[in-house]
Amino acid sequence: MTTMAEQTAAQPVRGAEIRRHELAAFLRSRRERITPEQVGLPRGTRRRTPGLRREEVAQLSAVGVTWYTWLEQARNIQVSVQVLDALARTLLLDASERAHLFQLAGATDPTPAASCPSVTGALREMLRRLEPMPACIQNSRYDILAYNRPYGRLFGDLDAIPPEDRNCILLVYTNEEWQSALVHLEETQRMMAARLRAALAGHLGEPAWKMLLKRLKSASPAFRAHWQRYEVVGPRTKTKEYVNPYVGFLKLEHTDLWLSPELGARVVMYTAKDEQSQERLEKLYEMARTGSPA
């Protein structure tokens, strides 16, 4: 006969086991609904498994086949946030499904897809009142945590980008629309990589930083080359030149307003450097406000 203490101690163990089985079932269900064509794989003529095979998910997520099989078998293994992020991308999870995946795994999603409690209602109101100036809130990792309507159109259509991909340095190195908007692309990329390396010193070993660096190195040869230069640059105000896809050339002053004594979260805002840029910012704001086409 078990004692009350033994029953209490067993409850967390049973809860963890239930979560593992729910995670396994969730992964299987999402794997089986994706066609090979959706992820760029040939269907072949001898496919019996609905959706993707386990080995295909493992290959696309850069994890071992045996390890992924154990995960779908609800084995008691540790899952890092980097692996969860890779699985979410491979299985084409939407924001709700991604949040569910991390919850089942007992992990915290470190990307901008997760809600950020430090972005208060007052800060969102401040962003709104800065319009027509484009402004956003970023952390030291370049995650875009919140933004106003002009900023959402500054480099294209930010609303169309999945929340987990809303990271400035990732977009500057991998998104063609953002790259086309930068007049001095390579200089901007090098500067951002140097600023990221400077900020990394205070976050060594943190899962979210490791995940971002792994993704950047995997996705961009240019980032790998710039990262190997070991350049370090601190934050500074600078004039920026953009070719906006809706209103044309913009010459803007970039300013960081720090939200704490540490160099972490900050408001990033852009003010016009000349009358023409001011007129075009106002036009951009009006387009974003009314939802009118370019």
Number of C-alpha atoms within 10 A of each C-alpha: 4 6 8 9 8 10 10 10 11 11 11 11 11 11 10 15 15 14 17 22 18 17 22 21 16 16 20 18 14 17 22 15 12 17 16 16 11 13 15 8 12 10 12 7 6 6 10 8 10 13 19 24 18 18 15 16 22 19 14 15 21 13 15 13 16 12 14 21 16 14 21 19 15 18 15 12 10 8 14 13 21 20 14 18 21 19 23 21 15 21 23 16 16 15 15 10 15 21 18 15 22 20 14 17 20 14 14 13 21 21 23 20 20 16 13 12 8 10 14 11 10 9 17 15 11 15 25 18 12 16 19 25 23 26 28 26 24 23 18 20 22 22 23 22 24 21 21 24 24 27 26 20 20 25 21 18 14 17 11 9 13 12 19 19 16 21 20 17 20 21 18 22 22 17 14 11 15 23 20 17 21 20 16 13 16 15 10 17 20 20 18 23 23 21 20 23 18 17 19 16 9 12 13 10 10 11 16 17 19 16 18 20 18 12 15 20 14 11 14 13 13 15 22 15 12 17 19 9 11 11 15 16 15 13 16 9 9 12 13 18 17 20 18 22 17 16 18 13 17 23 19 22 16 19 18 19 12 16 15 9 7 9 15 15 23 20 20 20 21 24 20 20 16 12 10 12 18 18 15 19 27 16 17 26 23 16 18 21 14 8 10 9 7 10
